[in-house]
Every structure is written in structure tokens, then in C-alpha cells.
Amino acid sequence: MAATDPGRTSVLWFGKQDVVEAGGRAATVCALTLGWRASGMKGNREEVGMFEPVAPGVGRLGVLFVNVFALGEPGRPWLLVDAGLAGSAGLVRRAVAGRFGAGARPEGILLTHGHFDHVGAAHDLAEGWDVPIFAHPLEAPYLTGRSDYPPRDPTMGGAMAQMSRLMPDHGYDFGDRVRELPADGGLPGLSGWRWLHTPGHTPGHVSLYHGADGVLLAADAFATMNLDSWSAYLTRERELSRPSPPFTSDWGNAQESIEKLAELEPGVVVAGHGLAMTGENVAYRLREFTASFTPPRRGRYVASPPVAAEDGVEELPLPVPDPYAVGAGSLAGAFVVWLILVALARRRRR
């Protein structure tokens, strides 16, 4: 299964050419980005275009519905964790300059996994900074052109599932910039952090943990917002929730990974989607979430995950009937347009 060349296709976005999936999916990703950029305001307790401090040495940058993280202190080695949506390279660079100073560059870009919303600006940033891209060996096939991801599965319903019909699910080819994460579990240039293999959402998905401060960066092992709820994309209410259903291919591994993370009993939890959660009850809430975790009731991969190996996907379960197919694309598109209109209205009020 050949992966998509990141330089193959492009769409017009704010007068620039930015690489995304062609066709209707590109239009939707572009429209979502337009809505986010149009807001130009503070909202949901975060400021657009700046890393929000969430713990010592941890900054979070919101790029619409996904997070990018900076690990490390100014004046010391640091890492960028994930790279947001296509077209967000300029935003990330400005946020980096604001946190680390003009001309700062990381030890590398660590990808927790390779889905489109986590790697969109990785190519541009890695080339501009001339730095490596670190990932788990089992994620490498999807980052070096050897395999596409399993097709997304929108059949379980819910907001993200419906929107996923217009989102890409291909792999990428970042060539020889891709490096394996250190085998000892550490992070390049950073002390005190370790990576944990947390498969399920993808085969090589990793989460990050700083034991001294009890900080867990769960990435997409789970979310801190309800990705199935349409309203959550505006309210950003903090809630522990299962990983993005249409892009999670192995629910058994996903549950085991969440249980593994809960055993850490963290005091600060940040994830790829949603706001940070802190406080004395965070570990308790994570244990409660783990105890009550259930996979979707229906879906292509719920009963039978894909077979994947070192070179990527080898075998897929058959597609299942889609009870939500009729009108689902129009519903997702209408929601995207609604997000844009809300963002523009807020900007005018400002």
C-alpha cells in the first residue's frame, strides 16, 4: 500500500499553497483551518498562536481541534511533539519564537503517530529546521512511504466519525529524516522524560511521561474532550474520552494502553485533543475512566483489527454496512461551515 507523497497535491489557503489531500477532503481540512484562523482571538482559556504553559517544561499549542506540544525550557534542548494540520507551519514557527526565541530550533520533531492532524506541518518544519523526525519503529512504515493506514471507519456514528468521511487516512513519506526513538525509552536531548509504546490507535503510537512531575502526554491513546460530541468542539469541556473512533484500528490494544497509562497515576494529563487536566483527582478520574472504558458498539475494527507488521498493513477486515452513510457527508460539511461562521462572528464582535 503506497503512501502519499507529501508534496504531491495542494490547495489554496490564505493565498498560499499548502499540501493536503486532494478533492473534497482537502476542502474540508482547508475550511476547518480557515475557521480556526478566522477566529483570531482568545477563547476557551487559550490564546491562538502561543504555547500555553501546562506544566514545567511543557507548552501546548492548539491548532483547531488538535494539539502540538513543546517539551523543554528556553535556553535548553527541546523537542516539538507532533506537527498539527497542513498549513500550520507558520503558526508553529511563530509560537516557537515566542517561547524559545528567534532562530530557535528543536533537537527534532517527535511524532506520537502519523495521522494527518499530527503530521501536517512536519515536512515543512523538519526541512526548515534541518532536524530529524523521531517515531516508533512500528509507525515508520506509515511515515516512509511503505504503507497507508487502515481506512478510517465512520460507521459507529458520532461527530468525529461523521467528519472523518472528509478527512484523509493515507500514510506519508518523510524519507530519510525519520529516525527510531531511542531504544532505552528516553527522549533525544531531554532528561526525565520517557516514551511508552501505547498501540491501539495506531500500531506504533507512543505516549510520553515525566515521572518527577507526574506529567502524562497521552497523545491519542485517549482524549480530554468528547470527540463524539458536536458541541464539544466549541465548548472544549474537559472530559476523558476514548481515542478518535474512526481512526482507531485495534480496540483491544487501545484499552490495554489506557490501563497501562492509568497505572502511572499522573497529576497532569494532556492529550492530542482537548485541554489539559490537572489536580488531585486526575489520577482518580483516569482510573474511573479506565474501569468503565468500552469500545464502540459497532464498527469495522471492533471485532477484528487489521493485521499489521514491520512493513505496515498486511490484511484488513471486510467493510461493514454503514447505517449513517446517507447525508452524513452533507452533515459534516454543514458543521464545518457552521464552525467558520461562528469564528467569523466572534472576530467581528471583537
Protein Blocks (a to p, Z undefined) as FASTA:
>chain_A
ZZddfklpccdeehiacdddehjllmmmmmmmmmmmmnopaeehiaehiacdfbehiacd
dehjaccddeddehiacddehjbjehilmmmmmmmmmmnoghiacfbdcdfbjcfklmmm
mmmmmmmnopaddddfklmmmmnopaccddddfkngpjklmmmmmccfbdcdehjmbccd
dfklpaehiahiacdddehjbmklccdddfknopacekjmbccbdfkbmklmmnopacdd
dddfklpcblklmmmmmmmmmmnopabdcdfbdcddedjklmmmmmmmmmmgccdfbdjk
lmoccdddfkocfbdcdddddfklgoplmmmmmmmmmmmmmmmmmmmmZZ
